[in-house]
Amino acid sequence: MLAVGCAAVITVANASASDDVDFPIPASSGTGQPLEPDPILSGTPGSAPAPEPSVTTTPPPEAGRTTMPDPEQSGSVPPEEPSRTSAPPSEGGRPAEQPPRSYSGSASYYQAGLGACGQIFTNGDFVVALDSTMFGAGYPAPNCGRKVVVTYQGKSITATVLDESPVSGRYGIDLTPAAFRALAPLDQAKIDVTWRFAE
């Protein structure tokens, strides 16, 4: 038996002359309590303690934020949504009202009497006679009684359709003397105007 410091190692000779095995035996301390075994000596001979696995923790996302996967890292890029262009809806869900169509033609005046709509009118009334195409077929014609706004050099009047003018030409009109005079002197006889239906 060999004593080293406070510990003692007992060497036991095996019956075999070629193998000598040393078994460490913990010695007691001065207080009579056994000493704690050395972790290196208490392990299996020839083996080292296994390293602790490394643990990587990801901090939780901040409150109120949603973590979305990176498309480049995941290998998939979400498809882009097709752009949509929508026209603003008109008021009440109906299509936008188009401006009234205007017509251009010549205007002259003629003497009043019984019109093609079956009504009598005078030279002092604001009456207009439309060409046959615009006046329409049938009796009474579909445009009888409609209001027409006639404009000449910034002046406008409103006249009622009560007659037909077969000789006035395409989009041409005839006016009673009072209606014509409100736009130009009667000695001009014929003027170029624009007109449209008031409704």
C-alpha positions in Angstrom: 0.0 0.0 0.0 1.3 3.4 -1.0 0.0 6.6 0.6 0.0 9.8 -1.3 -1.3 12.9 0.5 -4.6 12.1 2.0 -5.5 9.5 -0.6 -4.3 6.0 -0.8 -4.2 3.8 -3.8 -4.3 0.0 -3.3 -2.7 -2.0 -6.0 -4.0 -5.4 -6.4 -1.9 -7.9 -8.3 -3.9 -10.1 -10.5 -3.0 -13.7 -10.9 -1.9 -12.9 -14.4 1.6 -11.7 -14.6 0.9 -9.6 -17.8 -2.1 -7.5 -16.6 -1.9 -5.0 -13.7 -5.1 -3.1 -13.0 -5.3 -0.2 -10.6 -8.6 0.4 -8.9 -8.9 3.8 -7.2 -10.4 3.6 -3.8 -11.5 6.8 -2.3 -9.9 7.4 1.1 -11.7 9.0 4.0 -11.1 12.6 5.0 -9.9 13.6 8.3 -13.5 13.9 9.4 -14.3 10.3 8.6 -16.6 11.2 5.6 -15.8 9.7 2.3 -14.3 12.2 -0.2 -16.3 13.1 -3.4 -15.2 11.0 -6.3 -13.2 12.8 -9.0 -15.5 13.2 -12.0 -12.7 12.4 -14.3 -11.7 9.2 -12.4 -15.4 8.1 -11.9 -16.1 8.0 -15.6 -15.7 5.0 -17.8 -12.0 4.4 -18.5 -11.0 5.7 -21.9 -14.2 7.9 -22.4 -14.6 11.7 -22.0 -17.7 13.4 -20.8 -20.1 14.2 -23.7 -20.4 17.9 -24.5 -23.7 19.6 -23.8 -25.7 20.1 -26.9 -25.8 23.7 -28.0 -29.3 25.2 -27.8 -30.2 28.3 -29.9 -33.3 30.1 -28.9 -35.2 32.5 -31.1 -36.6 35.5 -29.2 -40.4 35.7 -29.4 -41.8 38.3 -31.8 -42.8 41.6 -30.3 -46.4 42.1 -29.4 -48.5 43.3 -32.2 -46.2 42.1 -35.0 -46.7 39.1 -37.2 -43.5 37.3 -38.4 -43.8 36.4 -42.1 -41.5 33.9 -43.8 -38.9 35.3 -46.1 -40.0 34.3 -49.7 -36.3 34.2 -50.8 -35.3 31.8 -48.0 -38.3 29.6 -48.5 -37.7 29.3 -52.2 -41.2 30.4 -53.2 -42.2 33.9 -54.2 -46.0 34.7 -53.9 -47.5 35.6 -57.2 -48.4 39.3 -57.7 -52.1 40.1 -57.8 -53.2 41.5 -61.2 -53.8 45.2 -61.1 -57.3 46.2 -61.3 -58.6 49.4 -62.6 -62.1 50.3 -61.8 -64.0 53.3 -62.9 -65.8 55.2 -60.2 -69.4 54.3 -60.0 -71.8 57.0 -60.9 -74.3 58.4 -58.4 -77.2 56.1 -57.7 -75.5 53.2 -59.5 -76.6 54.5 -62.9 -74.2 55.2 -65.8 -72.9 58.7 -66.1 -75.3 60.9 -68.0 -73.9 62.0 -71.3 -74.1 65.7 -72.3 -77.0 66.5 -74.7 -76.0 66.1 -78.4 -75.9 69.2 -80.4 -76.7 69.6 -84.1 -75.4 72.2 -86.6 -77.5 73.5 -89.5 -79.0 76.6 -91.0 -82.0 78.4 -89.6 -84.5 80.6 -91.5 -88.0 82.0 -90.6 -91.4 81.5 -92.1 -95.0 82.5 -91.5 -97.0 80.8 -88.7 -100.2 78.9 -89.2 -101.3 75.3 -88.7 -98.3 73.1 -88.0 -97.7 69.4 -88.9 -98.4 68.5 -85.2 -102.0 69.7 -85.7 -101.7 72.9 -83.6 -102.1 76.5 -84.7 -99.5 79.0 -83.7 -98.7 82.6 -84.4 -95.7 84.6 -85.6 -95.2 85.8 -82.0 -94.8 82.3 -80.6 -91.4 80.7 -80.2 -92.0 77.7 -82.5 -89.5 75.6 -84.5 -90.0 73.3 -87.5 -87.5 70.4 -87.8 -86.3 68.7 -91.0 -88.2 65.6 -92.0 -85.6 63.2 -90.6 -85.4 64.8 -87.2 -89.2 65.5 -87.0 -90.0 61.8 -87.4 -92.8 59.8 -89.0 -96.4 59.3 -87.9 -99.0 61.6 -86.5 -98.4 63.1 -84.3 -94.6 62.8 -84.9 -92.5 61.6 -81.9 -90.8 65.0 -81.5 -94.0 67.0 -81.5 -94.1 69.3 -78.4 -90.4 68.8 -77.5 -88.4 71.8 -76.5 -85.3 72.8 -78.5 -82.5 75.2 -77.5 -81.2 77.2 -80.5 -77.9 79.1 -80.2 -76.4 81.7 -82.5 -73.3 83.8 -81.7 -73.7 83.3 -77.9 -77.4 84.0 -77.9 -79.9 81.1 -77.1 -83.6 80.7 -77.2 -86.0 77.9 -76.4 -88.7 77.0 -78.9 -91.3 74.3 -79.2 -91.4 71.7 -82.0 -94.8 72.1 -83.7 -94.0 71.8 -87.4 -92.0 70.0 -90.1 -89.7 71.7 -92.6 -89.1 69.4 -95.6 -86.9 71.9 -97.4 -84.6 73.1 -94.6 -81.8 70.4 -95.3 -80.1 68.0 -92.8 -80.3 69.4 -89.3 -81.8 72.6 -90.6 -84.7 74.3 -88.9 -87.3 77.0 -89.5 -88.3 79.5 -86.8 -91.3 81.7 -86.4 -90.4 85.4 -86.9 -90.4 86.1 -83.2 -87.9 83.3 -82.5 -85.7 84.3 -85.3 -85.6 87.9 -84.3 -84.4 87.0 -80.8 -81.3 85.6 -82.4 -80.6 87.9 -85.4 -82.3 90.6 -87.5 -84.9 89.3 -90.0 -83.0 90.9 -92.9 -80.3 88.2 -92.5 -83.0 85.7 -93.6 -80.7 82.7 -92.9 -78.1 82.0 -90.2 -75.9 79.1 -89.1 -76.9 77.8 -85.7 -76.4 74.9 -83.3 -79.3 73.3 -81.5 -80.2 70.5 -79.2 -83.2 69.0 -77.5 -83.7 70.5 -74.1 -84.8 67.3 -72.3 
